[in-house]
Amino acid sequence: MRIFQKFTFPIVLISLIFVCYSLIINGMIVGQGGHDTFQYIEFSSLLFTENPYVYFYRPALYFFINILNLFIGWKPYSLTVLLALSNFFSGIIFYLITSFFSKNFVLRVVFSFVLIFSLYITKAVHHSNYVFALELVFILGFVYFLLKAHKKNNLFFVIMAGIMMFVGTHVHEDKFIFFFIFCFLYFFINKKKSIQIFSTFLILTFFVALYFGFFQVINNVI
């Protein structure tokens, strides 16, 4: 049994690589989809200019698009590559999360495969370029660091949970509901850590809003 356990992570990793490879290759052939795709790429290209555009205030999304495109160039399939990589990291983080609930490697692999080969996620990345794949990375990242922060008395995990909350809500604003509910519920379990997580989120939000123009951001969000 222990011999099989040693192969658990490699199996999951290989499967993730296979999924991402197929998504990226197909994305290169098919090109971009999604009704907001070209706007996202256009806005991201303005991120580090004197006048960053904030028609849709999603700075984290534009940041990751911008950084990736600096490496691969501003190609039509760039967002597909980003979302495929997001699917890859989501699978790894989800596999790590399963360790909190079960030490049974078979169950962990099965549940990881369910996520990795989810038809909804692969179709969202491949056919429509929905940014849900990127959002999922930070939702799972938030859950992982929240569990780590709860289990261990380490400020690093608390801050990382706050960072995941910040990035997740700044990829797409409607995810604030998810993070807020989780943070609110955790308040009744550990008030101090919950406040620290939310404070990290607020501090990062404030400074990023200053970069774009604080009052302009408020008007945009409203």
Salt bridges, closest charged atoms under 4 A:
ASP36 OD2 - HIS35 NE2 3.04
GLU135 OE1 - LYS175 NZ 2.52
GLU173 OE1 - ARG58 NE 2.97
ASP174 OD1 - HIS172 ND1 2.91
ASP174 OD1 - LYS175 NZ 2.93
